[in-house]
Amino acid sequence: MTYRTFTRCFFCLLIMLLAACSSAPKTVASPPVSDWVARCADWDDWDKAGPPYRIYGNSYYVGTCGISAILITGDKGHILIDGATEAGADVIANNIRSLGFSLSDIKLLLQSHEHFDHVAGLARLQQLSGAKLLASAAAAPVLASGVVSSADPQAGMHKPFPPARVDGQVTAGTAVNLGDLSLMPIATPGHTPGALSWQWTSCEAGQCQVLVYADSLSPVSSDSYRFSEHLSYLNAYRAGLNTLAKLDCQVLLTPHPSASNMRTRLQSSDGLSDPQGCVSYADAVTGRLEQRLTKEKTSADK
């Protein structure tokens, strides 16, 4: 082998190594979870800024103290679930930047449920990142208009929020893929008609965990709404809870951190890891739903 041939091969190998490194998912040092625990309280203000932290592997908490937003990073770009309120969007953007990630590398925006406290910031984040927004069939018109659906148990309770550009639909049971990332949407209507939960796998140090971002699912409504008068909706509500309880679920996350006791769990020796998390969460919501139905029946009998 001549010196020229050796030199050419060496540089070809170097270029290949650099390309491989640049395509690998970027992992960064994030603030310790103790910073979030110290800064944020249980059921804290929705727009209060709190530090981001690594949940596990390539998954990061980038939301406010009171509202979750989850960033999952990958080799072909990143996925962000939820955008908080209008004011919360800038908190999320700053948290992502502080981790060392570029907003322009966010390629997909996803939603949990279509209420302003979780999706009003998506329009702003879409503007900052240029990302595509994907939504469930029922949530898409709400996100595009900023107006809650008349089928929503909380219809009429919320002011309009900034509309976003919806670029595609999500189908429950069909994975959303981006490079090496694959997130499974699960239909969990109840809190809203278009609500989705999400399941994916993150790995670090050769160990992998299944993460589930379970929707709020609480049976909250306007004073005039009766879940018992909407049987098909109620059946879908229960079906979603049953599905959630059966999921492979090692790390439970929720749109309101305190709904899954995030702050308390972060202080435990196991952190957020809990194989029974989704079961316990689904059981607790089911109990509240049954209490609500009993209350409706009692009211109707009077």
Secondary structure as UniProt FT lines:
FT   HELIX           3..23
FT   HELIX           33..39
FT   TURN            42..43
FT   TURN            46..47
FT   STRAND          53..56
FT   TURN            57..58
FT   STRAND          59..61
FT   STRAND          70..72
FT   TURN            75..76
FT   STRAND          78..81
FT   HELIX           86..98
FT   TURN            99..100
FT   HELIX           103..105
FT   STRAND          106..110
FT   HELIX           116..119
FT   TURN            120..121
FT   HELIX           122..129
FT   STRAND          132..136
FT   TURN            137..139
FT   HELIX           140..145
FT   TURN            150..151
FT   TURN            153..156
FT   STRAND          166..170
FT   TURN            172..173
FT   STRAND          176..178
FT   TURN            179..180
FT   STRAND          181..187
FT   TURN            193..194
FT   STRAND          196..204
FT   TURN            205..206
FT   STRAND          207..213
FT   TURN            223..224
FT   HELIX           227..229
FT   HELIX           231..246
FT   STRAND          251..253
FT   HELIX           257..260
FT   HELIX           262..266
FT   TURN            269..272
FT   TURN            275..276
FT   HELIX           277..301
//
